[in-house]
């Protein structure tokens, strides 16, 4: 969550008519996720991709691209933004 707070920006991942969400570049999240411990970078990357896929499948995060950068955001922020 600190990554979203520290590096997140208000973006419109669905175009100018879409809701504004607090999004962060996936590489910033990876930088926080990958803390060399017991696993190799390759093992961490595989785990990171699995985790991201699971979060997306469970509608906990949104993923999109803007200006060539892959962004992620909390899916609940889209609901709040759409309502408010």
Beta strands, then each sheet from edge to edge (+ up, - down):
strand 1: 9-11
strand 2: 21-25
strand 3: 61-66
strand 4: 69-74
sheet 1: 1+ 2- 4+ 3-
end
